[in-house]
Amino acid sequence: MRKFAEACGVVRTEGLVETTNRNSQTGDIESITLKGGRTVSGDFFIDCTGFRALLLGQTLGVEYQDWSRWLPSNRAQAVPSAKLSPLPPFTRATARTAGWQWRIPLQHRTGNGHVYCSDFLSDDEAAQMLLDNLEGEALDDPRQLRSTTGRREQFWSHNCVAIGLSSGFLEPLESTSIHLIQSNVSRLIELFPREKIRNADREEYNQRTINEFEQIRDFLILHYHQTQRADTEFWRYCKHMQAPDSLTHKIALFRSSGRIGRDVDDLFRDASWAQVMLGQGVTPEDYNPMVDKLDPSQWRAFMADLRKIIESAVAKLPTQDSYIEENCAAAR
């Protein structure tokens, strides 16, 4: 992407930000000064400085909204291990005593990690739990990461938009970070100013991005809050915590009638919400009355045809190893 952008005329200047200079009247960012004294001026700035949020957070003073009370996992230990054979065609997430562990099979190795809450599990215990549950030889020592789940109060303030970790962080249970970068870039293009920034455009960007973050937040909380586990302090906390009103309503709606009530900007489709609701034990007490208009033989035939289609498709699928070898093998 960098090569493509530079070929289109984009000028890349690399350096460490030392100071940010604001207009004394409007409060807009006018320029940034890099280590060594070079100044980069601009009309509009995108903050991609990670958790530090040097522009939106530190310079413009936009506060961070902490969601730890709902998503308390604040640490992760990551370690690679030997390649699995045969290669599984899926990523796996396994619940642990104070969080969960991921396993991502890759062509040359396996990615592993343990996401947990430091209030309920020490770093040493978390690392040992990760190593004890690997399915192959560890190829390195565990590497620790720290984070606080949440978002900025605003994503666009003055003439600056934060994208990526500078805008917020949602734990990786559903791997939504790259999606949020892409959707925020697309939204910024859609609402990009021409000659001057208009409040209505900025407010639209902020409201839609807030909605998107909060809908993903609720989907993540659902995995924890609707747990049937009560065997550790962590899972008891998650089970009995007060969920956001938006999620409480969505659970009640699904339990009442099997309806989802999905927003148009929600990343997760009805099927995803239904899968987690049902998987976590939320069973609808009623169903859509339109079903009563169908003859039972119709939906039985439909379900039987669907099963045949799935079975036929699965029977023709290659193994993960053979598919990769034929279509996308990496260099040895």
C-alpha positions, 0 to 999 in steps of 0.5 A, spaced: 500 500 500 505 504 501 508 503 494 502 504 491 500 510 495 507 513 493 507 512 486 500 516 486 504 522 489 503 521 496 509 524 500 512 520 506 516 523 511 518 518 517 520 521 524 518 521 531 513 526 533 516 531 538 510 537 539 504 538 536 502 545 534 495 548 534 491 554 532 490 559 538 483 561 535 480 555 532 484 549 536 485 546 530 492 542 529 496 546 524 503 542 524 507 537 528 514 538 529 518 531 528 525 529 532 530 533 529 526 540 528 522 538 521 515 541 521 510 538 517 504 542 516 497 540 514 489 542 513 487 535 516 490 530 520 489 522 521 492 520 528 495 513 527 499 513 533 497 507 537 494 507 544 498 513 545 493 517 541 498 523 541 494 527 536 487 526 538 488 524 546 494 528 548 494 534 544 486 535 543 484 532 550 479 527 547 478 522 553 478 515 553 472 511 555 474 505 559 470 499 558 473 494 563 467 493 567 464 489 562 470 486 558 475 486 564 481 482 560 487 487 560 493 482 558 495 477 553 501 472 552 503 470 545 507 465 543 508 461 537 509 453 536 510 448 531 506 447 525 500 442 526 499 436 521 494 435 518 493 442 518 486 444 521 482 449 517 479 453 523 482 458 528 480 455 535 478 459 542 478 455 548 475 458 555 480 458 561 480 460 568 480 467 567 479 468 560 481 464 553 486 462 549 487 462 541 490 457 536 491 459 529 494 454 525 499 457 520 503 454 514 510 454 518 507 455 525 502 455 530 500 462 533 497 461 540 495 466 545 492 467 552 487 473 553 486 474 561 484 479 566 490 480 571 485 481 577 484 474 577 490 471 574 498 473 575 502 474 569 506 468 571 500 463 571 497 466 565 504 464 561 504 457 564 497 456 563 498 458 555 505 453 555 501 447 558 496 447 553 500 448 547 499 442 542 506 442 539 513 445 541 514 452 543 518 456 539 519 462 543 518 465 550 511 468 551 511 475 549 506 479 554 501 485 551 497 490 555 491 493 553 484 497 556 478 495 552 474 502 550 474 507 546 475 515 545 469 519 547 470 522 540 473 519 534 473 526 530 475 532 533 477 539 530 481 537 524 483 530 526 480 523 526 483 517 530 483 511 526 486 504 529 488 503 536 488 511 537 481 510 536 480 505 541 481 497 543 476 491 543 479 485 545 481 480 540 475 475 541 472 476 534 478 479 531 475 486 529 481 491 529 482 490 522 475 491 520 474 497 524 480 500 521 477 499 514 470 501 516 473 507 519 477 509 513 471 508 508 466 512 513 472 518 513 472 517 505 464 518 505 464 524 509 471 527 507 470 535 507 471 539 501 473 546 503 472 546 510 470 541 516 462 542 517 459 540 524 454 536 521 459 531 517 463 530 524 457 529 528 455 524 523 462 520 523 462 520 530 455 517 532 456 512 526 463 510 529 460 510 536 454 505 534 459 501 531 464 500 537 458 499 542 455 494 537 461 490 537 462 491 544 456 488 546 457 482 541 463 481 545 460 481 552 455 476 550 460 471 550 462 472 557 455 475 560 451 469 558 456 464 561 453 458 564 460 457 568 461 459 575 467 455 577 472 461 578 472 468 580 472 471 573 467 467 570 462 469 576 464 476 575 462 476 568 456 472 569 453 477 575 455 483 572 451 489 570 451 488 562 449 495 558 442 496 557 443 495 549 445 488 550 440 487 556 435 489 551 437 485 545 438 479 550 430 480 552 428 481 545 431 474 543 429 470 549 422 473 548 421 472 540 427 469 537 428 476 534 435 480 533 433 487 532 440 488 528 442 495 526 444 497 519 451 498 521 452 492 526 458 488 523 455 482 526 449 479 522 443 476 525 446 469 524 452 471 528 448 473 534 443 467 534 449 462 534 452 466 540 445 467 543 443 459 542 450 457 544 450 461 550 443 458 552 439 463 551 433 460 548 427 463 545 420 462 548 416 464 542 417 464 534 415 469 528 408 468 527 409 468 519 412 461 520 404 459 522 403 461 514 407 455 512 405 448 511 409 443 515 411 439 509 414 446 506 419 447 511 421 440 512 422 439 505 426 446 505 431 443 511 432 436 508 434 440 501 439 444 505 442 438 509 443 435 502 446 441 499 451 442 505 453 434 505 454 435 498 459 441 498 462 438 504 464 431 501 467 435 495 472 439 499 479 438 499 483 438 506 486 444 508 493 442 506 492 440 499 488 447 498 494 451 500 499 447 496 495 448 490 492 455 491 497 459 496 503 456 498 508 460 502 515 460 500 519 454 503 
